[in-house]
Amino acid sequence: MTSESSAIADHFVLDLATLRKPFDWDAAFGGNFRSNEIEVGIGSGYFLSRHGLENPESRILGIDKEGSEVWRSADKLARHGVGNARVLRADALYFLADYVADSAIDVYHIYYSDPWPKTRHHKRRLWRPEIVPLLERTMKPGADLFLKTDVPEYFDVIQGVLGAAAYLELVEDKRIDLEPLAGDHETNFQRKAREKGHPLHWQHWRRKP
Ligand SMILES: C[S@@+](CC[C@H](N)C(=O)[O-])C[C@H]1O[C@@H](n2cnc3c(N)ncnc32)[C@H](O)[C@@H]1O
């Protein structure tokens, strides 16, 4: 990145240290948007940039705990002129717990979250019981949650975690390796998993009204 392109990418990056609690969407994005969306675990920002361009009425906050992914994504947002997306380096559960206001979110996207297969690492998983009350508090009534995973054992874990959330209902459940989704944005992880022949699961959950 040149210093000029880095300065442009800078515009898309939020700094946790300077954010107010609760997170102020108008200050970060400007007003006049119809919905607030969060993507957790943006990786290189492939989904974030395409989804942002296709949904100009939404403001989309992409969160990743890795600074390198945040900067890679910011560079993509800058190159493609995705004015309705921002990126933030943070632990997503910490951000949800401490910064996101009650009923602030219309849509969550969580794609190919790290499965952390070793038992001693399970506490690092995103899909663990602690996420259930955070989603409940922050999702608007009727809000959507979209997820994907390519790890069958982790898919079962996710079903246990979300199945225990009485406020959620499963709207749709698909194997997307068998049937491509209309308009799907294949992430880097999705492409690699598909090429390895892994079963890909896609689900849409909704917070009950
Ligand atoms: C397996 S990658 C998938 C990236 C992208 N969604 C894709 O499909 O290509 C998971 C991403 O989630 C991020 N991540 C994992 N745990 C996180 C957490 N607690 N908070 C924020 N980001 C997290 C990782 O840094 C990584 O970029």
The ligand as an SDF file (V2000), in Angstrom:
LIG
                    3D

 27 29  0  0  0  0  0  0  0  0999 V2000
  -11.8240  -18.6840    9.3270 C   0  0  0  0  0  0  0  0  0  0  0  0
  -11.7390  -16.9640    9.1200 S   0  0  0  0  0  0  0  0  0  0  0  0
  -13.1000  -16.6290    8.0180 C   0  0  0  0  0  0  0  0  0  0  0  0
  -13.0020  -15.2650    7.3900 C   0  0  0  0  0  0  0  0  0  0  0  0
  -14.1460  -14.8970    6.4240 C   0  0  0  0  0  0  0  0  0  0  0  0
  -15.4180  -14.8040    7.1310 N   0  0  0  0  0  0  0  0  0  0  0  0
  -14.2330  -15.8760    5.2710 C   0  0  0  0  0  0  0  0  0  0  0  0
  -15.2290  -16.6230    5.2010 O   0  0  0  0  0  0  0  0  0  0  0  0
  -13.3060  -15.8820    4.4220 O   0  0  0  0  0  0  0  0  0  0  0  0
  -12.3630  -16.3910   10.6850 C   0  0  0  0  0  0  0  0  0  0  0  0
  -12.0890  -14.9290   10.9580 C   0  0  0  0  0  0  0  0  0  0  0  0
  -12.7070  -14.5920   12.1980 O   0  0  0  0  0  0  0  0  0  0  0  0
  -11.8060  -13.7940   12.9590 C   0  0  0  0  0  0  0  0  0  0  0  0
  -12.1720  -13.9820   14.3820 N   0  0  0  0  0  0  0  0  0  0  0  0
  -12.1080  -15.1360   15.0810 C   0  0  0  0  0  0  0  0  0  0  0  0
  -12.5440  -14.9430   16.3520 N   0  0  0  0  0  0  0  0  0  0  0  0
  -12.8980  -13.6440   16.4460 C   0  0  0  0  0  0  0  0  0  0  0  0
  -13.4080  -12.8320   17.4880 C   0  0  0  0  0  0  0  0  0  0  0  0
  -13.6420  -13.3250   18.7180 N   0  0  0  0  0  0  0  0  0  0  0  0
  -13.6480  -11.5320   17.2320 N   0  0  0  0  0  0  0  0  0  0  0  0
  -13.4060  -11.0070   16.0030 C   0  0  0  0  0  0  0  0  0  0  0  0
  -12.9070  -11.7250   14.9770 N   0  0  0  0  0  0  0  0  0  0  0  0
  -12.6630  -13.0270   15.1820 C   0  0  0  0  0  0  0  0  0  0  0  0
  -10.4280  -14.3230   12.5810 C   0  0  0  0  0  0  0  0  0  0  0  0
   -9.3940  -13.3770   12.8350 O   0  0  0  0  0  0  0  0  0  0  0  0
  -10.5980  -14.6030   11.0850 C   0  0  0  0  0  0  0  0  0  0  0  0
  -10.3040  -13.4800   10.2880 O   0  0  0  0  0  0  0  0  0  0  0  0
  1  2  1  0
  2  3  1  0
  2 10  1  0
  3  4  1  0
  4  5  1  0
  5  6  1  0
  5  7  1  0
  7  8  2  0
  7  9  1  0
 10 11  1  0
 11 12  1  0
 11 26  1  0
 12 13  1  0
 13 14  1  0
 13 24  1  0
 14 15  1  0
 14 23  1  0
 15 16  2  0
 16 17  1  0
 17 18  1  0
 17 23  2  0
 18 19  1  0
 18 20  2  0
 20 21  1  0
 21 22  2  0
 22 23  1  0
 24 25  1  0
 24 26  1  0
 26 27  1  0
M  CHG  2   2   1   9  -1
M  END
$$$$
